[in-house]
Amino acid sequence: MGSTSGLVDGVERIAVLRANALGDYLLAVPALTALKHAYPGARLTLLGVSWHAEFLGGRPGPVDDVVALPPISGVSTQAGGHPAPEELCAGLRARRFDLAVQIHGGGRYSNPFIRGLGARVTAGMRAPGAESLDRWVPYTDYHHETLRFLQVAALVGAVAGGLEARVAVTGDDRAELALALGEPPRGLVALHPGARDPRRRWPVERFAEVADGIDRPIAVTGAPEEKDLVMGVVDAMRRPAVPVVGALGIGGLAALYERCDLVIANDTGPRHLAAAVGTATVAVYWCGNLINFGPLSRARHRPLVSWTTACPVCGADGMDPRAERCPHDLSWVTDVSVDRVMEQVRDLLDA
């Protein structure tokens, strides 16, 4: 572990690498906020991808500007064969960052990229065998991402002001919602049945059963590629629900969730978004993912935990993060019952 810690003198420009999906960004917001508070006069540049630039442009928060990275293997894409363009690296070096922070992973690819920026001080995470940075903490398995990133922020003197992300909803977000869907009804509850990994998806029939048990207006949200899941819930319900598929960008979705009394979801970015705009959530989690990505409080966020530890099809062990993934996509979270979810839903809606 890098032995030096504490504030870095004369910091005017900070680069932070976090170039992945919505939930991944939201898990990093407390660390970004801590960095901004520690260096209030510095400009914080997020090295992200295109959606970050669209969503964060002009939005109040810790990020001052975004550099949308092209596909770079191990940095902004998992695909191989995409080296960092030299023109990009030269442009980033020309910004003369004082501090470059890696909160992106174990560092096999990201640490050389961060070192290549030429910042006065680098800080981040280091898995075994990864290149070292000036200040670093070990990257270990089964460690909550938000707490991991706050440890990195602490390496450069940034102290956590909170453990959960907050995202500002703007007038533009609310206007997008109004244009697409009109005025949401009072008491709205949203369901989000999608998740990038199909093994994290609770069955659509169970979402529908929960929705039918709530005497509230229901919206079912999803990205365009999740239309079948959204319509699976709507079609399985015994009463009407409003499908919201591809009608809203992330900002509009934030505005919708802001108007909800509750969001019921899988372990997915939209659950993090709902929590970040102040809405209560109930979500179904696989046990290993709860450790790394689950909500850190329970007053308004209730995870229901599946303790399935092996593939339901072939029995492959799911508890070793380094093990090769088996080819089966069957849900690993079906041991979470409707009754368990409904208990938490009623508790939050009756509060």
Buried (B, 14 or more C-beta within 10 A) or exposed (E): EBEEEEEBEEBEBBBBBBBBEBBBBBBBBBBBBBBBBBBEEBBBBBBBBEBBBEBBEEBEBBBBEBBBBEBBBBBBBEEEEBEBEEEBBEEBEEBEBBBBBBBBBBBBBBBBBBBBBBBBBBBBBBBEEBBBBBBBBBBEEEBBBBBBBBBBBBBBBBEBEEEBBBBEBBEBBBEBBEEBBEEBEEBBBBBBBBBBBBBBBBBBEBBBBBBBEBEBBBBBBBBEEBBEBBBBBBEBBEEEBBBBBBBBBBBBBBBBBBBBBBBBBBBBBBBBBBBBBEBBBBBBBBBBBBBBBBBBEEEBBBBBBBEBEEBBEEEBEBEEEEEEEBEEEEBBBBBBEBEBBBBBBEEBBEE
